[in-house]
């Protein structure tokens, strides 16, 4: 009995790709984090973009750790909302 087709190829997802894909998904679920770009190189999650407060910055960093990053490089820029 054959359970897998002969032409089926298993693609191994490396750790960096998995962490990056997870973070992109998690950040896209939160409107305040959608502007963050993520790169993961050798286990280091590099976060670029703008956040409007320290709470969002901390959340983005905590999520990177939770996603499995070995280190987090915070290149996020804090942009305070403009007063009306």
For each residue, the residues with C-beta under 8 A, 3 or more apart:
1:
2: 5 6
3:
4: 8
5: 2 8
6: 2
7:
8: 4 5
9:
10:
11:
12:
13: 17 18 21
14: 17 18
15: 18 19 43 68
16: 19 20 40 41 42 43
17: 13 14 20 21 40
18: 13 14 15 21 22 68
19: 15 16 22 23 40 43 45 64 67 68 69
20: 16 17 23 24 38 39 40 45
21: 13 17 18 24 25
22: 18 19 25 26 67 68
23: 19 20 26 27 38 40 45 63 64 67
24: 20 21 27 28 38
25: 21 22 28 29
26: 22 23 29 30 33 63 67
27: 23 24 30 33 34 36 38 60 63
28: 24 25 33 34
29: 25 26
30: 26 27 33 34 59
31: 34
32: 51 52 56 59
33: 26 27 28 30 36 51 56 59 60 63
34: 27 28 30 31
35: 49 50 51
36: 27 33 47 48 49 51 60 76
37: 47 48 49
38: 20 23 24 27 45 46 47 48 64
39: 20 45 46 48
40: 16 17 19 20 23 43 44 45 46 69
41: 16 44 46
42: 16 70
43: 15 16 19 40 69 70 71
44: 40 41 69 70 71 72 73
45: 19 20 23 38 39 40 64 67 69 71 72 73
46: 38 39 40 41 73 75
47: 36 37 38 60 61 64 72 73 74 75 76
48: 36 37 38 39 75 76
49: 35 36 37 76 77
50: 35 76 77 78 79
51: 32 33 35 36 56 57 60 76 77 78 79
52: 32 56 78 79 80 81
53: 56 57 78 80
54: 57 58 78
55: 58 59
56: 32 33 51 52 53 59 60
57: 51 53 54 60 61 74 76 78
58: 54 55 61 62
59: 30 32 33 55 56 62 63
60: 27 33 36 47 51 56 57 63 64 76
61: 47 57 58 64 65 72 74
62: 58 59 65 66
63: 23 26 27 33 59 60 66 67
64: 19 23 38 45 47 60 61 67 69 72
65: 61 62 69 72
66: 62 63
67: 19 22 23 26 45 63 64
68: 15 18 19 22
69: 19 40 43 44 45 64 65 72
70: 42 43 44
71: 43 44 45
72: 44 45 47 61 64 65 69
73: 44 45 46 47
74: 47 57 61
75: 46 47 48
76: 36 47 48 49 50 51 57 60
77: 49 50 51
78: 50 51 52 53 54 57
79: 50 51 52
80: 52 53
81: 52
82:
83:
84:
